[in-house]
Amino acid sequence: MLVLSRKKDEEIYIETTIGNIILKIVDIDEKNVKVGITAPKNMPIYRQEVYEKVYAVNKESVIHDDPKKLTGVLEALKHEDR
């Protein structure tokens, strides 16, 4: 893992084969760091807890081959605070 120190308003650039990603430190307070992300529209970006929910339900739906489970995931994500 690469660990970088950044101050408010500083950026990190990541080059990929499908486009560049820019991470900008938008705000820092006592408990949180707000990061702005600029990336290609076709590159999905998820918070860890959302990604883990999607992964778990996708894995379960493949095992049980139940398309109704996918509808449940989509509904849960609509209500998820991004």
Phi and psi in degrees as GROMACS dihedral restraints (atoms count N, CA, C in turn):
[ dihedral_restraints ]
;  ai    aj    ak    al  type     phi  dphi    fc
    3     4     5     6     1   -89.8    20    10
    4     5     6     7     1   126.6    20    10
    6     7     8     9     1  -115.6    20    10
    7     8     9    10     1   124.8    20    10
    9    10    11    12     1  -122.4    20    10
   10    11    12    13     1   144.5    20    10
   12    13    14    15     1   -96.3    20    10
   13    14    15    16     1   135.3    20    10
   15    16    17    18     1  -138.7    20    10
   16    17    18    19     1   149.9    20    10
   18    19    20    21     1  -103.6    20    10
   19    20    21    22     1   168.8    20    10
   21    22    23    24     1   -53.6    20    10
   22    23    24    25     1   138.0    20    10
   24    25    26    27     1    73.3    20    10
   25    26    27    28     1     3.8    20    10
   27    28    29    30     1   -89.4    20    10
   28    29    30    31     1   157.7    20    10
   30    31    32    33     1  -127.4    20    10
   31    32    33    34     1   160.6    20    10
   33    34    35    36     1  -126.6    20    10
   34    35    36    37     1   131.1    20    10
   36    37    38    39     1  -106.8    20    10
   37    38    39    40     1   133.7    20    10
   39    40    41    42     1  -125.3    20    10
   40    41    42    43     1   122.5    20    10
   42    43    44    45     1   -94.7    20    10
   43    44    45    46     1   132.1    20    10
   45    46    47    48     1  -128.4    20    10
   46    47    48    49     1   170.8    20    10
   48    49    50    51     1   -71.8    20    10
   49    50    51    52     1   -19.4    20    10
   51    52    53    54     1  -104.8    20    10
   52    53    54    55     1     3.0    20    10
   54    55    56    57     1   143.4    20    10
   55    56    57    58     1   171.3    20    10
   57    58    59    60     1   -94.7    20    10
   58    59    60    61     1   150.3    20    10
   60    61    62    63     1  -117.5    20    10
   61    62    63    64     1   134.5    20    10
   63    64    65    66     1  -121.1    20    10
   64    65    66    67     1   124.7    20    10
   66    67    68    69     1  -106.3    20    10
   67    68    69    70     1   123.5    20    10
   69    70    71    72     1  -120.4    20    10
   70    71    72    73     1   131.1    20    10
   72    73    74    75     1   -78.8    20    10
   73    74    75    76     1   108.9    20    10
   75    76    77    78     1   -87.4    20    10
   76    77    78    79     1   -40.2    20    10
   78    79    80    81     1  -157.2    20    10
   79    80    81    82     1   150.7    20    10
   81    82    83    84     1  -135.8    20    10
   82    83    84    85     1   128.6    20    10
   84    85    86    87     1  -130.3    20    10
   85    86    87    88     1  -167.1    20    10
   87    88    89    90     1   -60.0    20    10
   88    89    90    91     1   -35.4    20    10
   90    91    92    93     1  -117.8    20    10
   91    92    93    94     1   -13.4    20    10
   93    94    95    96     1  -134.6    20    10
   94    95    96    97     1   152.3    20    10
   96    97    98    99     1  -121.4    20    10
   97    98    99   100     1   125.0    20    10
   99   100   101   102     1   -96.5    20    10
  100   101   102   103     1   126.2    20    10
  102   103   104   105     1  -116.7    20    10
  103   104   105   106     1   126.8    20    10
  105   106   107   108     1   -93.7    20    10
  106   107   108   109     1   138.8    20    10
  108   109   110   111     1  -123.3    20    10
  109   110   111   112     1   125.1    20    10
  111   112   113   114     1  -112.4    20    10
  112   113   114   115     1   122.4    20    10
  114   115   116   117     1  -149.9    20    10
  115   116   117   118     1   163.7    20    10
  117   118   119   120     1   -57.7    20    10
  118   119   120   121     1   144.9    20    10
  120   121   122   123     1   -61.0    20    10
  121   122   123   124     1   -28.1    20    10
  123   124   125   126     1   -86.0    20    10
  124   125   126   127     1     7.9    20    10
  126   127   128   129     1  -105.3    20    10
  127   128   129   130     1   107.9    20    10
  129   130   131   132     1   -68.8    20    10
  130   131   132   133     1   141.2    20    10
  132   133   134   135     1  -131.0    20    10
  133   134   135   136     1   124.7    20    10
  135   136   137   138     1  -128.8    20    10
  136   137   138   139     1   149.6    20    10
  138   139   140   141     1   -69.9    20    10
  139   140   141   142     1   153.5    20    10
  141   142   143   144     1   -55.6    20    10
  142   143   144   145     1   -45.4    20    10
  144   145   146   147     1   -66.6    20    10
  145   146   147   148     1   -32.4    20    10
  147   148   149   150     1   -71.6    20    10
  148   149   150   151     1   -44.1    20    10
  150   151   152   153     1   -58.7    20    10
  151   152   153   154     1   -44.3    20    10
  153   154   155   156     1   -63.7    20    10
  154   155   156   157     1   -37.8    20    10
  156   157   158   159     1   -63.9    20    10
  157   158   159   160     1   -47.4    20    10
  159   160   161   162     1   -61.4    20    10
  160   161   162   163     1   -45.5    20    10
  162   163   164   165     1   -60.3    20    10
  163   164   165   166     1   -46.4    20    10
  165   166   167   168     1   -63.1    20    10
  166   167   168   169     1   -44.3    20    10
  168   169   170   171     1   -70.6    20    10
  169   170   171   172     1   -38.8    20    10
  171   172   173   174     1   -62.0    20    10
  172   173   174   175     1   -43.2    20    10
  174   175   176   177     1   -62.2    20    10
  175   176   177   178     1   -44.3    20    10
  177   178   179   180     1   -65.4    20    10
  178   179   180   181     1   -40.0    20    10
  180   181   182   183     1   -68.0    20    10
  181   182   183   184     1   -31.9    20    10
  183   184   185   186     1   -69.1    20    10
  184   185   186   187     1   -40.9    20    10
  186   187   188   189     1   -64.4    20    10
  187   188   189   190     1   -43.2    20    10
  189   190   191   192     1   -96.1    20    10
  190   191   192   193     1    -9.5    20    10
  192   193   194   195     1    50.8    20    10
  193   194   195   196     1    49.4    20    10
  195   196   197   198     1  -115.9    20    10
  196   197   198   199     1   100.4    20    10
  198   199   200   201     1   -63.2    20    10
  199   200   201   202     1   -21.1    20    10
  201   202   203   204     1   -64.6    20    10
  202   203   204   205     1   -28.7    20    10
  204   205   206   207     1   -64.3    20    10
  205   206   207   208     1   -36.4    20    10
  207   208   209   210     1   -65.3    20    10
  208   209   210   211     1   -36.1    20    10
  210   211   212   213     1   -61.5    20    10
  211   212   213   214     1   -40.1    20    10
  213   214   215   216     1   -61.9    20    10
  214   215   216   217     1   -38.6    20    10
  216   217   218   219     1   -65.3    20    10
  217   218   219   220     1   -45.3    20    10
  219   220   221   222     1   -61.3    20    10
  220   221   222   223     1   -41.2    20    10
  222   223   224   225     1   -64.6    20    10
  223   224   225   226     1   -42.1    20    10
  225   226   227   228     1   -63.5    20    10
  226   227   228   229     1   -39.8    20    10
  228   229   230   231     1   -69.3    20    10
  229   230   231   232     1   -32.3    20    10
  231   232   233   234     1   -62.0    20    10
  232   233   234   235     1   -33.5    20    10
  234   235   236   237     1   -92.8    20    10
  235   236   237   238     1    -5.7    20    10
  237   238   239   240     1   -73.3    20    10
  238   239   240   241     1   135.0    20    10
  240   241   242   243     1   -77.3    20    10
  241   242   243   244     1   109.1    20    10
